[in-house]
Amino acid sequence: MKVKYLLYLQAVNMAIGIPFLVFAPAMMASQYGITDFTPEFLLLFQNNGGYALLMGLVSWIAARMEDSPARRFIVLAFFLQNALQAAIFAVGAMNGSAMANSFLYIHGFFALAFGFFAFIKRGA
């Protein structure tokens, strides 16, 4: 597998959650078991949608780049981001959250894959 295809997969993964986070934050919050939320809390969910849009665009642009130091740093940044998110969702999964358990698998996969391309198979 080439890192280009992994970056495209990351972009698609980010694009899936964007409409839900931006346009239906109350529905997304209820998926996490949050039923009593303020407008500020919903704005936080919409802000995460903006973050997902940014990460998706960076992934898409990096997939179209030739191998360069900038692309390698983007891959390293995605490794760190997904490893941190996997650790956060691991805590949630240990507390019994089924939603966190599924996100743990997704971000764990991306952390392992980006780690492989960042440290083992550089410049692929």
LINFENUR-V351086 format. One record per backbone hydrogen bond with DSSP energy under -0.5 kcal/mol. NH is the residue of the N-H (numbers start at 1). CO is the residue of the C=O. If there is no record, write none. Layout:
BEGIN
nh->(NH/NH)
co->(CO/CO)
END
This chain:
BEGIN
nh->(5/6/7/8/9/10/11/12/13/14/15/16/17/18/19/21/22/23/24/24/28/29/30/31/32/32/33/34/35/37/42/43/44/45/46/47/48/49/50/51/52/53/54/55/56/57/58/59/60/61/62/63/64/65/65/72/73/74/75/76/77/78/79/80/81/82/83/84/85/86/87/88/89/90/91/92/93/94/95/96/97/98/101/102/103/104/105/106/107/108/109/110/111/112/113/114/115/116/117/118/119/120/120/121/122/124)
co->(2/2/3/4/5/6/7/8/9/10/11/12/13/14/15/17/18/19/19/20/24/25/26/27/28/29/30/29/33/35/38/39/40/41/42/43/44/45/46/47/48/49/50/51/52/53/54/55/56/57/58/59/60/61/62/68/69/70/71/72/73/74/75/76/77/78/79/80/81/82/83/84/85/86/87/88/89/90/91/93/92/96/97/98/99/100/101/102/103/104/105/106/107/108/109/110/111/112/113/114/115/115/116/116/120/121)
END
